[in-house]
Amino acid sequence: MGPTTAGQLLAWAAAAVVVQGRWLNPSATAQRTIERFAFASCNKVEKPSFFWPAISAREPQLFLWLGDNIYADKKSAWPFGGWIAGNASRVRHQLQLQRANPDYSRFAAEVDITGIYDDHDYAVNDAGREVEAEERRRVQDALLDFLDEPPATARRSRDGVWAEYLFGSSPRRVRLLLLDNRSHRDPYDDADGHQDMLGAEQWAWLEERLRATQAEVTFIGAGLQIVSRGDPHLAESWSRMPQSQAKLVALLAATNTSGAVFLSGDMRA
């Protein structure tokens, strides 16, 4: 299968039937035991998308977008030219094209979907809190609209897309914590030396949720590699802010969180 052409993208958008996605309601997940889920990142709308039927064939109960769900910025045509920033309008447009993909549309009608963003669907490569607040809100709204998040949820009201979902009952409880390592992450070259990955509000929320809820297994998802140790193949990872990396591990220990499994995106072939 060759690359998806611009004509095919336009045809999808023109012919698409708006399918109501299956929003993952945090207040309704505790009655469900989760046994099988899928997660992915680094998806380019213009590339072949033969994998949706393959994922569907595995019959996941849940699908997680872990960032770079689309690419709203563009790689410069000049050698070593870096990335050309996008904007919230392009984020929304690219997400609409993704939703119009027939295979994805069928998949989204069958499987509960939630997720977070990373930098390319945040519209600016390697960016954090330096993105202007109103623009950041528009990007957040575009993602939550794509996920069919209702207007009155906690994620709609907060400045960031972090979230918690609890599944099942003892002894098969699963806790899913999605972290936002973009909205409040300090710039790597912050003039005042601030180097925090999540921001005070998200850290407080995370500690409160770890203390307030219990589970036999806790999955922690983030857009960037969490346990990396300065891998030269990674332009970004939590190891670039080792204080936050250590703080997360210490918080898991302090809250007696057992069965912790880290999930991350940002890697692609």
C-alpha positions in Angstrom: 0.0 0.0 0.0 1.4 3.3 -1.0 1.3 6.7 0.8 -2.1 8.2 1.3 -2.5 11.0 -1.3 -3.9 14.4 -0.7 -6.9 13.5 -2.9 -7.7 10.5 -0.7 -7.5 12.7 2.4 -9.9 15.1 0.8 -12.2 12.3 -0.3 -12.3 10.9 3.3 -13.2 14.3 4.7 -15.9 14.9 2.1 -17.5 11.4 2.4 -17.1 11.0 6.1 -20.1 10.2 8.2 -19.6 11.7 11.7 -19.4 8.7 14.0 -20.0 9.3 17.7 -16.9 8.0 19.3 -16.9 6.0 22.5 -15.7 8.4 25.2 -14.1 6.7 28.1 -16.2 7.8 31.1 -14.0 7.7 34.3 -17.1 7.4 36.5 -18.2 4.2 34.7 -15.0 2.2 34.3 -14.9 0.7 37.8 -17.7 -1.8 36.8 -15.4 -3.2 34.1 -12.5 -5.5 34.3 -9.8 -4.6 31.8 -7.8 -7.4 30.4 -6.6 -6.2 27.0 -5.8 -2.7 25.7 -3.7 -1.2 22.9 -1.7 2.0 22.8 0.2 3.9 20.1 1.9 7.1 19.1 3.6 8.9 16.2 0.8 8.6 13.7 1.0 10.5 10.4 -2.4 11.0 8.7 -0.9 11.0 5.2 0.9 7.6 5.8 -0.7 4.2 5.1 -3.1 3.2 7.9 -3.4 -0.6 7.3 -2.8 -1.2 11.0 -6.3 -0.2 12.3 -7.9 -3.5 11.2 -4.9 -5.4 12.7 -5.4 -3.7 16.0 -9.1 -4.3 15.9 -8.5 -8.0 15.3 -6.8 -8.2 18.7 -10.1 -7.1 20.3 -8.8 -4.5 22.7 -11.2 -3.2 25.3 -9.5 0.2 25.3 -7.1 2.2 23.0 -4.7 4.9 24.3 -3.3 7.6 22.2 0.1 8.5 23.8 1.0 11.6 21.8 2.1 12.7 18.4 -1.4 11.4 17.4 -1.0 13.6 14.3 1.7 16.0 13.2 0.7 19.6 13.1 4.2 20.9 12.6 6.3 20.2 9.6 9.9 19.0 9.1 11.9 21.7 7.3 12.9 20.9 3.7 16.4 22.3 4.4 19.0 19.9 5.8 19.3 20.3 9.6 16.5 22.8 9.4 14.5 21.4 12.3 10.7 21.7 12.5 8.4 24.5 11.4 5.8 25.1 14.1 2.1 24.5 13.5 -0.9 25.9 15.3 -4.2 24.9 17.0 -6.1 25.2 13.7 -3.8 22.8 12.0 -4.0 20.4 15.0 -7.8 20.4 14.7 -7.7 20.0 10.9 -5.3 17.0 11.2 -7.4 15.4 13.9 -10.5 15.8 11.7 -8.7 14.1 8.8 -7.6 11.3 11.2 -11.2 10.8 12.3 -12.4 10.7 8.7 -10.1 7.8 7.9 -12.6 5.0 7.2 -10.6 2.3 9.1 -10.1 4.5 12.1 -13.7 5.6 12.1 -14.9 2.0 12.2 -12.4 1.3 15.0 -13.5 4.3 17.0 -17.1 3.2 16.9 -16.2 -0.1 18.5 -13.5 0.6 21.1 -13.3 3.1 24.0 -10.6 5.6 23.3 -8.7 8.1 25.4 -5.3 9.7 25.3 -2.9 12.6 25.7 -0.8 14.7 23.4 2.9 15.1 23.0 4.8 17.8 21.1 3.8 17.3 17.4 0.1 17.3 18.2 0.8 20.1 20.6 1.9 21.9 17.4 5.5 22.9 18.4 8.4 20.5 18.4 9.8 19.9 21.9 7.6 22.6 23.4 6.2 23.0 26.9 4.6 25.8 28.9 6.2 28.5 26.7 3.3 28.0 24.3 0.9 30.9 24.8 -2.0 30.0 27.2 -4.9 30.7 24.8 -3.2 28.7 22.0 -2.6 25.9 24.4 -6.3 25.9 25.4 -7.3 25.7 21.7 -4.9 22.7 21.2 -6.4 21.0 24.3 -9.9 21.6 23.1 -9.0 20.1 19.7 -7.7 16.9 21.3 -10.7 16.5 23.7 -13.1 17.1 20.9 -11.4 14.4 18.9 -11.8 12.1 21.9 -15.5 13.0 22.3 -14.9 14.4 25.8 -18.2 15.9 27.0 -18.1 19.7 27.9 -18.3 19.4 31.7 -15.6 16.9 32.5 -12.5 17.6 34.7 -10.2 17.6 31.7 -12.3 20.3 30.1 -11.9 22.6 33.1 -8.3 22.1 34.0 -5.2 23.5 32.2 -3.9 20.3 30.9 -5.0 16.8 29.7 -3.9 14.5 32.6 -6.5 12.0 33.7 -7.2 8.9 35.8 -9.3 5.8 35.1 -10.0 2.9 37.5 -11.1 -0.5 36.3 -12.5 -3.5 38.0 -12.6 -4.7 41.7 -10.2 -6.4 44.0 -8.2 -8.5 43.3 -8.2 -7.3 39.6 -8.1 -3.6 40.0 -6.3 -1.6 37.3 -5.5 2.1 37.6 -4.6 4.1 34.5 -2.9 7.5 35.0 -2.2 9.6 32.0 0.3 12.4 32.5 0.7 15.6 30.5 4.4 16.3 29.9 3.7 19.4 27.7 1.3 21.9 29.2 3.4 22.9 32.2 6.8 21.5 31.4 9.6 24.1 31.9 11.7 25.0 28.8 14.9 23.0 28.7 16.8 26.3 28.6 14.8 28.1 31.2 16.6 31.3 32.2 15.8 30.8 35.9 16.9 27.2 36.0 13.5 25.7 36.5 13.4 22.1 35.3 10.0 20.6 36.1 8.2 18.2 33.8 4.6 18.4 35.2 4.0 21.6 37.1 2.8 22.0 40.7 -0.9 21.4 40.0 -0.4 18.1 38.2 2.1 16.9 40.8 -0.4 17.6 43.6 -3.2 15.8 41.6 -1.0 12.8 41.0 0.0 12.4 44.7 -3.7 12.8 45.7 -4.8 10.2 43.3 -2.1 7.7 44.3 -3.1 8.1 47.9 -6.8 8.1 47.4 -7.2 5.1 45.1 -5.8 1.5 45.2 -5.1 -1.0 42.5 -3.2 -4.2 42.0 -1.7 -2.8 38.7 -1.1 0.8 37.9 -0.3 1.9 34.3 1.3 5.3 34.0 1.3 6.7 30.5 3.2 9.8 29.2 4.2 11.1 25.8 7.9 10.9 26.6 10.1 8.0 27.6 10.0 8.0 31.4 12.8 5.6 32.4 15.3 6.5 29.7 18.9 7.2 30.9 20.3 9.6 28.4 19.7 7.4 25.3 21.6 9.2 22.5 18.8 8.2 20.1 16.2 10.2 22.1 16.1 14.0 21.5 13.7 14.2 24.5 12.9 12.1 27.5 12.3 12.4 31.2 16.0 12.0 31.7 16.5 15.5 30.5 14.8 16.6 33.7 16.2 14.1 36.2 14.7 15.8 39.2 11.2 15.1 37.9 12.2 11.6 36.9 13.4 10.9 40.4 10.4 12.7 42.0 8.0 10.4 40.1 9.8 7.2 41.3 10.0 8.6 44.9 6.3 9.4 44.8 5.4 5.9 43.8 7.5 4.6 46.7 6.0 7.0 49.2 2.5 6.1 48.2 3.2 2.3 48.3 2.2 2.0 44.7 2.9 -1.6 43.6 2.6 -3.1 40.2 3.6 0.1 38.4 4.1 -0.1 34.6 5.2 2.8 32.5 3.8 3.4 29.0 5.2 6.0 26.7 5.1 7.2 23.1 7.5 9.3 21.1 9.4 6.4 19.5 8.9 5.5 15.9 10.4 3.3 13.2 
